[in-house]
Amino acid sequence: MYRRKMKKASIDMSKITEFLNQLYVEKPLFPLVIPLLLVLWSIEKWVFNLSNWVPLAVAVWATVQYGSYRQRIVVQDLNKKWKQLILQTSPTTPLEHCEWLNKLLIEVWPNFISPKLSLKFSSIVEKRLKHRKTKLIERIELQEFSLGSCPPIFGMHGAQWSTAGDQRFIRMGFDWDTTDISIMLFTKLAKPMGTARIVVNNIHIKGDLLISPILDGKAVLYSFVSTPEVRIGVAFGSGGSQSLPATELPGVSSWLVKICYDTLNKTMVEPRRRCLALPPVDLRKKAVGGVLHVTVVSAGKLSRNSFKGSSTTTSTSDGYGQENHHDMGKDFHTFVEVELEDLTRRTLEVAGPNPTWDSTFNMVLHDDAGILKFNLYESCPDNVNYDHLASCEIKLRYCTDDSTIFWAVGEESGVIAKHAEFCGKEVEMVVPFESINSAKLKVKLTLKEWQFSDGLHTLSGSQLSSRGSQFGSTSNFQPRTGRKIYITVVEGKELLEKDKSGKSYVKLQYGKTIQRTRGATNASQPSWTQKFEFEEISDGEYLKVKCYNEDIFGDENIGGARVNLEGLVDGVVRDVWIPLEKVKKGEVRLQIEAVTIDDFEGSKGSQGGLIELVLIEGRDLVAADIRGTSDPYVRVQYGNLKRRTKVMFKTLSPQWHQTFEFPDDGSLLALHVKDHNALLPTSSIGDCIVEYQRLAPNEMSDKWIPLQGVKRGEIHVQVTRKVPQLQKKVSDSESPSSRGHKISGQMKQMMMKIRSLIEDENLEEVSSSLTELESLHEVEEECIIQLETEQMLLLNKINELGQEIINSSPSLSRRSSSN
């Protein structure tokens, strides 16, 4: 027993010893605490009392500790400010790794960044593919575009901030090697190869990125330092009927790589940069186009030697645009050509090294961003051709706070950026010509208005637009909105004219509907003032405008344009001048108005209704006979029914005044104008379609319809949808269901009354009450029949709407056909 206690005691002593040894290692001065306490206790007991000095010693110690603490805070603050000063003034910063950025991208890329970038880049790729096709491919369509779930890697070897003049930028590596990408192209190949699907299933892009903030952080410019390395993996599949087997098409892979190279070089390889706007406010509006006024003011420091690349001559300067070159004279004539997509305009020719043009042009954007290109040319009096001297670019982009950013490449690859906070604000920029910093161009830019989408163009279940395929067995159904668009072609100005005595006309195409104006004299400044009606299409369809000069040997195209009709407000007339594209000058004035149809009845016909067509007259018809006249008549075709008017001999302005009626079954109503010949076959002098489907019941439409397939000619018609007014047996003030409930209550009361009469044995009253009960029962049956009819009509309407939705969506139509 005693040994066990000693053993426990020895174990406890060993633990205590181990603890003291560890404490001694961590606190070497700790053994001196015990002797110090003994000394203090001795002084307190035999020399003098220390209790009065302890508070003072504690106060002194606390003061010293607080002073040292404040000194550390001041030192840390000075170090922080010094680091910020070094960061702001130092041209470069140390190389920093970006693992944290790549970790963050892995988390947010699949569900947030990738869908947004896929939607953005799909429209860019679609536009590029339309303008870049090989001889092997006739037509190409982008069917699927997804960047996948694998993000790119930034700054694998670090990132570094640098400063060059007033510009600060970060340089980092970019490496995107993914096999998760999914891009599907549907192609129609040259005959006899048929169709094929091209699938891009892997891509590798590697290069160095430059990122630079501008406008006090309101936007960021980004670009590649040099052309990046690009590798694209392509697979091939079948495309339906007459399709190729899954074998490689020659040259397609290299063609796609070349498109990628060219796109990168033209948009985001130094000195060309893209812009990412960072506005403080997001108004959630999607810009689809805009109107821009461009004023080319002047140029300065122009020199033939600088443009040729040789040394510049001696010159004296007293500011911008005031330089006197002894090698320049009056024989040096220059002009500037302004390009915006397919729209080009040019200034007048001005002599001298510092020309002043002050030419303003009306330009149209078809997107929320654009590139203005200014080409400087020299006109030689002895030469028909022009010498291209230099060029420069200004880019612009809409910001979601309703402002606009303009930016360009400055001197020594710097950045020139301007910010217009609202539409109508003028921005002035002085931009150097590319590779020639001495020569500069001064321009003024005013964004007059942005046009916004009204939400009708939606994406459902796909990251691409809901347009149907251009190949195969896709539906031609174009979804309507229930609105009518009225377009008045008012006048033109500065149109090209081949013959001053000739006439000019305008042809409008919206969807599959084509209309044209009559020919107007004064071909350069014509006036038409003709109004046309179209049914609004909800997939962002453009209105195509083409102008022609009439000619005996074939009408000459003198320019065209595209007009975006999204964002139209009901009842508000939009009066705009549209500049013509692919010509040097010319504009057409249009007045555009959208009107909602409240009583839309659809195009399926009305039960018991009639279509009444009155063919009144024609005018300005084509002369089909040698003598300069025609013998016109009209053949009317409505579905399988055919009618014809009488023949009006030797006239180009016939008067028919004939009426035709057809049962309203929703068929196409077509008019074929013919020239009557007694011996020879009849010849066609024009066709047209009469639109009546959206007319309200018993509404008459009076209009002139231009003839298609000929140079001129119009037909005056009146069309009416006649719907008989049905006599309702049930009152219009009450619905069938409420009237049925009321009749049911009356029948219950009548039954109770009959029971009481039977108990009283009043047979005469019972007989009259039974007669009233029979009449109530008949009314109840009528209500039930009416309710069943309304139910059937409602189900039919639901089926029609469902079928239209299925036809408008290619994916749904394929599912329904497979089922």
C-alpha positions in Angstrom: 0.0 0.0 0.0 2.8 2.4 0.9 4.7 1.5 -2.3 1.6 2.4 -4.5 1.3 5.8 -2.8 5.0 6.5 -3.4 4.7 5.5 -7.0 1.8 7.9 -7.5 3.8 10.7 -5.8 6.8 10.1 -8.1 4.6 10.3 -11.2 3.1 13.6 -10.0 6.6 15.0 -9.3 7.8 14.1 -12.8 4.9 15.9 -14.4 5.6 19.0 -12.3 9.3 18.9 -13.2 8.5 18.5 -16.9 6.1 21.5 -16.7 8.7 23.7 -15.0 11.3 22.8 -17.5 9.0 23.7 -20.4 8.1 27.0 -18.7 11.8 27.8 -18.2 12.4 27.2 -21.9 9.6 29.5 -22.9 10.1 32.1 -20.1 13.9 32.2 -19.2 13.3 35.0 -16.7 10.5 33.3 -14.9 12.9 31.7 -12.1 13.8 35.3 -11.1 10.2 36.1 -10.2 10.3 34.2 -6.9 13.5 35.9 -5.6 12.2 39.3 -6.7 9.0 38.7 -4.7 11.0 37.7 -1.6 13.1 40.9 -1.9 10.0 43.1 -2.3 8.4 41.3 0.7 11.5 42.0 2.8 11.6 45.7 1.8 7.9 46.0 2.6 8.3 44.4 6.0 11.5 46.0 7.3 12.4 49.1 5.3 9.3 51.1 4.1 5.8 50.6 2.8 5.6 50.0 -1.0 1.7 50.1 -1.3 1.8 53.9 -1.9 4.2 53.6 -4.9 2.5 50.7 -6.7 -0.2 52.8 -8.4 2.4 55.4 -9.6 4.5 52.6 -11.1 1.5 51.1 -12.9 0.6 54.5 -14.3 4.1 55.1 -15.6 4.2 51.7 -17.1 0.8 52.2 -18.8 1.9 55.6 -20.2 5.0 54.0 -21.7 3.0 51.2 -23.3 0.5 53.6 -24.8 3.2 55.8 -26.2 4.9 52.8 -27.9 1.5 51.7 -29.2 0.8 55.1 -30.8 4.3 55.1 -32.3 3.7 51.7 -33.9 0.3 53.0 -35.4 2.1 56.1 -36.8 4.8 53.9 -38.3 2.3 51.6 -39.9 0.3 54.5 -41.3 3.5 56.1 -42.8 4.5 52.7 -44.3 1.0 52.3 -45.9 1.1 55.8 -47.4 4.6 55.2 -48.6 3.5 52.0 -50.3 0.6 53.9 -52.0 3.0 56.6 -53.2 5.4 54.0 -54.6 2.4 52.2 -56.3 1.2 55.5 -57.8 4.5 56.8 -58.9 6.4 53.7 -59.8 6.2 52.8 -63.5 5.9 49.1 -62.7 4.8 46.9 -59.8 6.2 43.6 -58.7 5.0 40.5 -60.5 1.9 39.1 -58.6 0.3 35.7 -59.0 -3.4 35.4 -59.9 -4.4 32.0 -58.4 -7.2 33.7 -56.5 -8.7 35.1 -59.7 -8.6 31.8 -61.4 -10.2 30.1 -58.4 -13.0 32.7 -58.4 -13.5 32.2 -62.2 -13.9 28.4 -61.7 -16.8 29.1 -59.3 -18.7 31.8 -61.3 -17.9 30.9 -64.9 -20.4 28.0 -65.6 -23.7 29.6 -64.4 -23.0 33.3 -64.8 -20.2 34.4 -67.0 -20.3 31.7 -69.7 -24.1 32.1 -70.5 -23.7 35.9 -70.8 -20.5 35.7 -73.0 -22.1 33.0 -75.1 -25.0 35.2 -75.9 -22.8 38.2 -76.6 -20.3 36.4 -78.8 -22.9 34.4 -80.7 -24.2 37.6 -82.4 -20.6 38.6 -83.3 -19.8 35.2 -84.7 -23.1 35.2 -86.7 -22.3 38.5 -88.3 -18.8 37.5 -89.2 -19.9 34.2 -90.8 -22.5 35.9 -93.0 -19.7 38.1 -94.6 -17.0 35.5 -94.7 -17.7 32.3 -96.7 -15.6 30.0 -98.8 -16.3 28.8 -102.3 -17.2 25.4 -100.8 -20.0 26.9 -98.6 -23.0 28.7 -100.2 -24.8 29.5 -96.9 -24.0 29.0 -93.3 -26.1 29.4 -90.1 -25.1 29.3 -86.5 -27.4 26.9 -84.7 -25.7 26.5 -81.3 -23.1 28.5 -79.4 -21.9 27.7 -75.9 -18.5 28.4 -74.3 -18.9 25.5 -71.9 -18.0 25.3 -68.2 -14.2 25.5 -68.4 -13.0 29.1 -67.9 -9.7 30.6 -69.3 -6.7 31.0 -67.1 -5.4 34.5 -66.4 -1.9 35.4 -65.3 -0.4 31.9 -65.2 3.1 33.6 -64.7 1.8 36.6 -62.8 0.3 40.0 -63.5 2.0 43.4 -63.5 0.8 47.0 -63.5 2.7 49.5 -65.6 2.5 53.2 -66.4 3.2 54.9 -69.7 2.5 58.7 -69.6 -1.0 59.3 -68.3 -2.1 55.7 -69.0 -2.0 52.8 -66.5 -2.5 49.2 -67.6 -2.1 45.7 -66.3 -0.4 43.0 -68.4 -1.2 39.4 -67.8 -1.2 36.1 -69.7 -4.3 34.6 -71.2 -4.6 30.8 -71.8 -7.8 29.2 -72.8 -7.6 25.5 -73.7 -11.0 23.8 -73.5 -12.7 20.8 -75.0 -16.1 21.7 -73.3 -17.0 24.3 -76.0 -20.0 23.5 -78.3 -20.4 25.5 -81.5 -22.6 24.0 -84.2 -22.8 25.4 -87.8 -25.3 24.3 -90.3 -24.0 24.7 -93.9 -25.4 24.5 -97.3 -22.5 23.3 -99.5 -21.9 23.9 -103.2 -23.7 21.5 -105.5 -23.8 18.5 -105.6 -22.6 18.0 -102.0 -25.8 19.0 -100.2 -25.6 20.0 -96.5 -23.4 19.3 -93.5 -23.0 20.2 -89.9 -19.7 21.6 -88.6 -19.1 21.2 -84.9 -16.3 23.1 -83.1 -15.6 21.0 -80.0 -12.3 22.4 -78.8 -10.4 25.6 -79.0 -7.0 26.9 -77.7 -6.2 30.7 -77.5 -3.0 31.8 -75.9 -1.6 35.4 -75.7 -0.9 38.4 -73.5 -3.7 40.7 -72.4 -3.5 44.5 -71.8 -6.2 46.0 -69.5 -6.4 49.7 -69.0 -9.0 51.8 -67.1 -10.2 55.1 -68.7 -12.5 58.0 -67.8 -11.8 57.8 -64.1 -12.8 54.1 -63.9 -16.0 54.5 -65.9 -14.8 52.0 -68.5 -12.0 49.5 -69.2 -10.2 48.9 -72.5 -8.7 45.5 -73.2 -6.7 44.0 -76.1 -4.0 41.5 -76.9 -0.4 42.7 -77.1 0.1 40.8 -80.3 -1.9 38.3 -82.4 -2.6 35.3 -80.1 -2.0 31.6 -80.9 -5.3 30.0 -82.1 -6.1 26.3 -82.6 -9.6 25.1 -83.4 -10.8 21.5 -83.4 -13.5 20.7 -85.9 -15.8 17.7 -86.2 -18.2 17.0 -89.1 -21.6 15.4 -89.1 -24.7 14.8 -91.3 -27.1 17.5 -92.2 -30.3 15.7 -93.2 -31.2 14.9 -96.8 -28.3 14.9 -99.4 -25.8 15.2 -96.5 -22.2 14.3 -96.4 -20.9 11.5 -94.2 -19.0 12.3 -91.1 -15.7 13.0 -92.9 -13.5 16.1 -92.9 -14.3 18.8 -95.4 -11.2 20.2 -97.0 -10.1 23.6 -95.8 -12.9 24.3 -93.4 -10.7 24.1 -90.2 -8.1 26.5 -91.6 -11.0 28.8 -92.8 -12.4 29.0 -89.3 -8.9 29.7 -87.8 -8.4 32.4 -90.4 -11.8 34.0 -89.4 -10.8 33.9 -85.8 -7.4 35.5 -86.5 -8.9 38.2 -88.7 -11.6 39.0 -86.1 -9.1 39.3 -83.3 -6.7 41.4 -85.4 -9.5 43.8 -86.4 -11.1 44.2 -83.0 -8.7 43.5 -80.1 -5.0 43.3 -81.1 -3.0 46.4 -80.3 -3.6 49.2 -81.1 -7.2 48.2 -81.6 -9.0 47.8 -78.3 -12.5 46.7 -77.1 -14.3 48.6 -74.3 -16.1 47.3 -71.3 -18.4 50.0 -69.8 -18.8 50.2 -66.0 -21.6 52.7 -65.5 -22.8 53.5 -62.0 -26.5 53.1 -63.1 -28.1 50.3 -65.1 -31.4 51.3 -66.7 -32.0 47.7 -68.0 -32.5 48.9 -71.6 -31.1 47.2 -74.7 -29.9 49.5 -77.5 -30.5 48.2 -81.0 -29.4 51.2 -83.0 -28.8 54.9 -83.0 -28.5 58.1 -85.1 -25.0 59.7 -85.1 -24.0 63.1 -86.6 -20.4 63.2 -87.7 -18.6 66.5 -88.5 -15.2 66.3 -90.1 -13.7 69.6 -89.1 -10.1 69.8 -90.3 -6.7 68.2 -90.4 -3.3 69.5 -89.5 0.4 68.8 -90.2 -0.2 66.9 -93.5 2.9 66.1 -95.4 3.6 63.9 -98.4 6.9 62.9 -97.0 5.4 61.7 -93.7 2.8 59.6 -95.6 5.4 58.1 -97.8 7.5 57.1 -94.8 10.5 59.3 -95.6 11.9 62.1 -93.3 9.7 65.1 -92.8 10.8 68.5 -94.0 11.6 71.4 -91.8 8.5 73.2 -90.6 7.5 75.8 -88.1 4.4 75.4 -85.9 2.3 77.8 -83.8 -0.3 75.3 -82.6 -2.7 72.7 -84.0 -3.4 73.1 -87.6 -1.1 76.2 -88.1 2.0 74.5 -89.6 3.6 75.9 -92.7 5.3 73.3 -94.9 7.4 74.6 -97.8 6.9 71.3 -99.7 3.1 71.6 -99.7 1.2 73.7 -102.3 -2.1 74.3 -103.8 -1.7 71.2 -105.9 -2.1 69.0 -102.7 -5.9 68.3 -102.6 -7.3 66.0 -99.9 -10.6 64.7 -98.8 -11.8 62.4 -96.0 -14.1 59.4 -96.5 -16.1 58.4 -93.4 -17.2 54.7 -93.0 -19.7 53.2 -90.6 -20.4 49.6 -91.5 -21.8 49.7 -95.1 -22.5 53.5 -94.9 -19.9 55.8 -96.5 -19.8 59.6 -96.9 -17.0 61.9 -98.2 -16.1 65.5 -97.8 -15.2 68.0 -100.5 -11.7 68.3 -101.8 -9.6 71.1 -100.1 -6.1 72.2 -100.9 -3.2 72.8 -98.6 -1.4 71.1 -95.6 -4.1 72.2 -93.1 -7.4 71.6 -94.8 -10.7 72.6 -93.3 -13.8 70.8 -94.4 -16.6 71.4 -91.8 -18.7 68.6 -93.4 -21.5 67.1 -91.3 -23.0 63.6 -92.1 -26.0 61.8 -90.8 -25.0 58.2 -90.0 -27.0 55.3 -88.7 -25.9 52.6 -86.2 -27.5 49.1 -86.3 -26.1 47.9 -82.9 -25.2 49.3 -79.5 -21.6 49.8 -80.7 -19.8 50.9 -83.9 -16.5 51.8 -85.5 -16.1 55.0 -87.4 -13.2 54.8 -89.9 -11.8 58.0 -91.4 -9.8 57.5 -94.6 -7.7 60.4 -95.9 -7.2 60.5 -99.7 -5.3 62.7 -102.1 -7.0 63.7 -105.3 -4.6 64.1 -108.3 -5.8 66.4 -111.1 -4.0 64.3 -113.7 -5.3 61.0 -112.4 -8.8 59.5 -112.1 -7.8 57.4 -109.1 -7.3 58.6 -105.6 -4.2 57.9 -103.5 -4.9 56.6 -100.0 -2.7 58.4 -97.5 -3.7 57.3 -94.0 -6.6 56.3 -91.8 -7.8 56.4 -88.2 -10.6 55.0 -86.2 -13.0 56.1 -83.4 -15.1 53.5 -81.6 -18.3 54.2 -79.6 -20.4 52.2 -77.3 -23.7 52.6 -75.5 -23.6 52.5 -71.7 -26.5 51.3 -69.6 -26.9 54.6 -67.9 -28.0 56.2 -71.3 -24.5 57.7 -71.9 -22.0 57.0 -74.7 -18.3 56.4 -74.7 -16.0 57.3 -77.6 -12.4 56.2 -77.7 -9.5 56.0 -80.1 -5.8 55.3 -80.3 -3.7 58.3 -79.3 0.0 59.2 -79.8 2.5 56.5 -79.1 -0.4 53.9 -78.7 -2.0 56.0 -75.9 -5.7 56.3 -75.4 -8.1 59.2 -76.2 -11.5 58.8 -74.5 -14.5 61.0 -74.3 -17.8 60.5 -72.4 -21.2 62.0 -73.5 -23.5 61.8 -70.5 -26.6 62.3 -72.5 -27.9 62.2 -76.1 -27.3 65.4 -78.1 -24.0 66.3 -76.3 -21.3 67.2 -78.8 -17.9 65.6 -78.3 -14.7 66.9 -80.0 -11.8 64.6 -80.6 -8.3 65.2 -82.2 -7.1 61.8 -83.4 -3.7 61.0 -85.0 -3.6 59.0 -88.1 -2.3 55.5 -87.7 1.5 55.2 -87.8 1.7 58.9 -88.4 1.6 60.8 -85.1 2.4 64.2 -86.7 -0.8 64.3 -88.8 -4.0 64.7 -86.9 -7.7 64.8 -87.7 -10.2 66.9 -85.8 -13.8 65.7 -85.7 -17.0 66.4 -83.7 -19.4 63.7 -82.8 -23.0 63.9 -81.6 -25.1 60.9 -80.7 -28.6 62.2 -81.5 -30.6 59.3 -80.2 -30.4 55.6 -79.2 -33.2 53.2 -80.3 -34.2 50.5 -77.8 -35.8 47.1 -78.1 -39.4 46.9 -76.9 -39.0 43.3 -75.5 -40.7 41.6 -78.5 -37.4 39.9 -79.6 -37.1 37.2 -76.8 -34.9 34.2 -76.4 -36.7 31.1 -75.2 -34.6 28.1 -74.2 -31.8 29.0 -76.6 -28.9 31.5 -76.6 -29.5 32.4 -80.2 -32.3 34.3 -81.8 -35.6 32.6 -82.5 -35.2 32.9 -86.3 -36.0 29.7 -88.2 -33.4 27.8 -90.1 -32.7 28.8 -93.7 -32.4 25.2 -94.8 -34.3 22.0 -94.7 -38.0 21.8 -93.8 -38.3 24.7 -91.4 -41.5 26.7 -91.2 -41.9 30.0 -93.0 -44.2 31.2 -90.2 -43.2 34.6 -88.9 -44.7 35.5 -85.5 -46.9 38.6 -85.6 -47.5 41.0 -82.7 -51.0 42.2 -83.6 -49.8 45.7 -84.5 -49.7 47.4 -87.9 -46.9 49.5 -89.0 -47.7 52.4 -91.3 -44.7 53.7 -93.3 -44.9 56.9 -95.3 -42.2 57.5 -97.9 -42.1 61.3 -98.0 -39.2 62.5 -100.0 -35.6 62.1 -100.9 -32.6 64.4 -101.2 -29.2 64.3 -103.0 -30.0 61.0 -104.7 -27.8 59.8 -107.5 -29.4 60.5 -110.9 -28.4 59.0 -114.2 -30.8 61.1 -116.3 -32.2 64.4 -115.2 -35.4 63.6 -117.1 -35.8 60.2 -115.5 -37.9 59.1 -112.5 -36.9 57.5 -109.2 -38.9 55.2 -106.9 -38.4 53.4 -103.6 -39.0 49.7 -102.9 -39.8 48.6 -99.3 -39.4 45.0 -98.0 -40.5 43.9 -94.6 -40.5 40.2 -94.0 -41.9 38.7 -97.2 -44.1 41.7 -98.0 -42.7 44.0 -100.8 -44.2 47.4 -101.6 -43.0 50.2 -103.9 -43.8 53.8 -104.6 -44.7 55.3 -107.9 -42.0 56.9 -110.0 -41.3 60.6 -109.2 -39.7 63.2 -111.4 -36.8 65.3 -110.2 -34.8 62.2 -109.6 -32.3 63.9 -107.2 -34.9 65.6 -105.0 -38.1 63.4 -105.5 -41.3 63.7 -103.5 -43.6 60.7 -103.1 -45.7 61.0 -99.9 -47.1 57.5 -100.2 -48.3 55.5 -97.2 -47.9 51.7 -96.9 -49.2 49.2 -94.4 -47.2 46.2 -92.9 -47.9 43.7 -90.2 -45.3 43.9 -87.4 -43.1 40.9 -87.0 -41.7 40.1 -83.6 -38.3 38.6 -84.4 -36.4 41.9 -84.9 -36.9 42.0 -88.6 -35.4 45.0 -90.4 -37.2 47.2 -93.0 -35.2 47.1 -96.2 -35.2 50.2 -98.3 -33.9 50.3 -101.9 -33.9 53.3 -104.3 -34.0 52.9 -108.1 -33.7 55.1 -111.1 -36.0 54.1 -113.9 -34.3 53.2 -117.2 -35.4 51.6 -120.4 -32.6 49.0 -120.3 -33.1 48.2 -116.7 -33.6 50.1 -113.4 -30.4 51.2 -111.7 -30.0 50.7 -108.0 -28.9 54.0 -106.4 -28.6 52.9 -102.8 -30.3 51.0 -100.0 -30.6 51.0 -96.2 -31.8 49.0 -93.3 -34.2 50.5 -90.7 -34.7 48.9 -87.3 -38.4 49.0 -86.3 -38.0 47.9 -82.7 -39.1 50.2 -79.9 -41.9 51.9 -81.8 -44.4 53.5 -79.4 -48.2 53.2 -80.3 -49.5 56.3 -82.0 -46.2 58.2 -82.1 -44.9 59.1 -85.5 -41.2 58.7 -86.0 -39.9 61.1 -88.6 -36.4 60.2 -89.8 -34.0 60.8 -92.6 -32.4 57.5 -93.6 -28.9 57.7 -95.2 -28.4 55.3 -98.1 -25.6 52.7 -97.9 -23.1 51.7 -100.5 -23.3 55.1 -102.3 -21.6 58.4 -101.6 -24.7 60.4 -100.9 -28.4 60.3 -100.7 -31.1 60.2 -98.0 -34.8 59.2 -97.8 -37.3 60.6 -95.4 -39.6 58.1 -93.8 -42.5 58.6 -91.3 -43.1 55.4 -89.3 -46.0 54.7 -87.0 -47.1 51.6 -85.1 -50.8 51.0 -84.2 -52.2 48.2 -82.1 -55.2 46.4 -83.5 -57.8 45.9 -80.7 -60.3 43.8 -82.7 -57.9 41.3 -84.1 -59.8 38.4 -85.5 -57.0 36.3 -86.8 -56.6 34.9 -90.3 -58.7 31.7 -90.1 -61.9 33.2 -91.5 -65.3 33.8 -89.9 -68.2 31.4 -89.9 -70.8 32.6 -92.4 -68.8 35.6 -93.4 -67.9 36.9 -96.9 -65.0 38.7 -98.4 -66.2 41.6 -100.7 -63.6 42.8 -103.2 -64.2 45.9 -105.3 -61.8 46.4 -108.2 -62.0 50.1 -108.9 -59.2 51.1 -111.2 -55.6 51.0 -112.2 -53.0 53.6 -113.0 -49.5 53.9 -114.6 -49.6 50.3 -115.9 -46.8 48.9 -118.1 -47.4 49.2 -121.8 -47.4 45.6 -123.2 -48.3 46.4 -126.8 -46.1 47.9 -129.5 -48.3 50.9 -129.8 -47.5 51.9 -126.2 -50.8 50.8 -124.6 -52.3 47.7 -123.0 -55.6 45.9 -122.9 -55.7 45.1 -119.2 -57.9 42.9 -117.2 -57.6 41.4 -113.7 -57.8 37.7 -112.8 -58.8 37.3 -109.1 -57.7 34.1 -107.4 -59.0 33.3 -103.9 -57.9 29.8 -102.8 -59.3 27.5 -105.5 -61.8 30.1 -106.7 -61.1 32.2 -109.8 -62.8 35.3 -111.2 -61.9 37.9 -113.8 -62.9 41.4 -114.7 -63.8 42.7 -118.1 -61.1 43.9 -120.6 -60.4 47.6 -120.9 -58.9 48.2 -124.3 -56.0 50.5 -125.2 -55.5 52.2 -121.8 -52.9 52.3 -119.1 -55.4 53.7 -116.6 -58.3 51.2 -116.7 -61.6 51.7 -114.9 -63.3 48.4 -113.9 -65.6 49.1 -110.9 -66.5 45.4 -110.5 -67.4 43.7 -107.2 -66.6 40.1 -106.3 -67.6 38.1 -103.2 -65.9 35.0 -101.7 -66.7 32.9 -98.6 -64.3 33.9 -95.8 -62.1 30.9 -95.2 -58.7 32.7 -94.7 -57.3 31.9 -98.2 -54.8 34.0 -100.0 -56.4 36.7 -102.2 -54.2 37.4 -105.2 -54.6 39.7 -108.2 -53.0 39.0 -111.5 -53.1 41.9 -114.0 -53.0 40.6 -117.6 -52.8 42.1 -121.1 -55.5 40.6 -123.4 -54.4 39.3 -126.8 -56.8 37.8 -129.2 -54.3 35.5 -131.0 -51.2 35.4 -128.9 -51.0 34.2 -125.2 -51.8 36.8 -122.6 -48.8 38.5 -120.9 -48.5 39.5 -117.3 -48.2 43.2 -116.4 -48.0 42.7 -112.6 -49.3 40.8 -109.6 -50.2 41.8 -106.0 -51.6 40.3 -102.8 -54.6 41.9 -101.0 -54.2 41.6 -97.3 -57.6 41.4 -95.5 -57.0 38.9 -92.6 -56.6 41.6 -90.0 -59.6 43.7 -90.9 -62.2 44.0 -88.2 -65.7 42.6 -89.0 -67.6 44.8 -91.5 -64.6 47.1 -91.8 -63.7 48.4 -95.3 -60.1 49.1 -96.4 -59.6 51.4 -99.4 -56.0 51.3 -100.7 -53.7 51.5 -103.7 -51.5 48.4 -104.1 -48.3 48.5 -106.1 -47.8 45.7 -108.6 -44.9 43.3 -108.2 -42.6 42.0 -110.9 -42.9 45.1 -113.1 -41.3 48.5 -113.0 -44.5 50.4 -112.2 -48.3 50.2 -111.9 -50.9 50.3 -109.1 -54.3 48.9 -108.5 -57.1 50.6 -106.5 -59.2 48.2 -104.5 -61.7 48.2 -101.6 -61.9 45.0 -99.5 -64.4 44.3 -96.7 -64.9 41.3 -94.3 -68.6 41.0 -94.1 -69.8 39.2 -90.9 -73.6 38.8 -90.4 -75.0 40.1 -87.2 -76.4 37.0 -85.4 -79.7 37.5 -83.5 -79.0 36.4 -80.0 -81.9 34.6 -78.1 -80.2 35.3 -74.9 -79.9 38.8 -73.5 -76.5 40.5 -74.1 -76.5 42.0 -70.7 -76.2 38.6 -69.0 -73.8 35.8 -69.5 -75.2 32.2 -70.2 -73.8 30.9 -66.9 -75.4 33.5 -64.7 -78.7 33.2 -66.6 -78.6 29.4 -66.2 -78.1 29.8 -62.4 -81.1 32.2 -62.3 -83.3 29.8 -64.3 -82.3 26.9 -62.1 -83.5 28.9 -59.1 -86.8 29.7 -60.7 -87.4 26.1 -61.6 -86.8 25.0 -57.9 -89.3 27.6 -56.8 -91.8 26.4 -59.4 -91.4 22.8 -58.2 -92.2 23.8 -54.6 -95.2 25.8 -55.9 -96.5 22.7 -57.8 -96.1 20.5 -54.7 -98.2 22.9 -52.6 -100.9 23.1 -55.4 -101.1 19.3 -55.6 -101.6 19.1 -51.8 -104.4 21.7 -52.1 -105.8 19.7 -55.1 -105.9 22.9 -57.3 -105.6 21.2 -60.7 -106.0 24.3 -62.9 -103.1 26.1 -61.2 -101.0 22.9 -61.4 -101.6 22.8 -65.2 -100.5 26.4 -65.8 -97.5 25.9 -63.5 -96.4 22.9 -65.5 -96.6 24.9 -68.7 -94.3 27.6 -67.1 -91.9 24.9 -65.9 -91.6 23.5 -69.5 -90.8 26.9 -70.9 -88.1 27.4 -68.2 -86.6 24.0 -69.1 -86.4 25.0 -72.8 -84.6 28.3 -71.9 -82.2 26.2 -69.7 -81.4 23.9 -72.6 -80.7 26.9 -74.8 -78.2 28.2 -72.2 -76.5 24.8 -72.0 -76.2 24.7 -75.8 -74.7 28.2 -75.8 -72.2 27.3 -73.1 -71.1 24.2 -75.0 -70.7 26.3 -78.1 -68.5 28.8 -76.3 -66.5 26.0 -74.8 -65.9 24.5 -78.2 -64.8 27.8 -79.7 -62.5 28.5 -76.8 -60.8 25.0 -77.2 -60.4 25.6 -80.9 -58.8 29.0 -80.2 -56.4 27.4 -77.7 -55.5 24.7 -80.3 -54.9 27.3 -83.0 -52.6 29.3 -80.7 -50.7 26.2 -79.6 -50.2 25.2 -83.3 -48.9 28.7 -84.1 -46.4 28.5 -81.2 -45.3 25.0 -82.3 -44.8 26.3 -85.9 -42.9 29.4 -84.8 -40.4 27.3 -82.8 -38.2 24.9 -84.9 -37.3 22.7 -81.8 -41.0 22.3 -80.8 -42.0 21.5 -84.4 -39.3 18.8 -84.6 -40.5 17.3 -81.3 -44.2 17.2 -82.4 -43.2 15.6 -85.8 -41.1 12.9 -84.0 -44.0 12.1 -81.6 
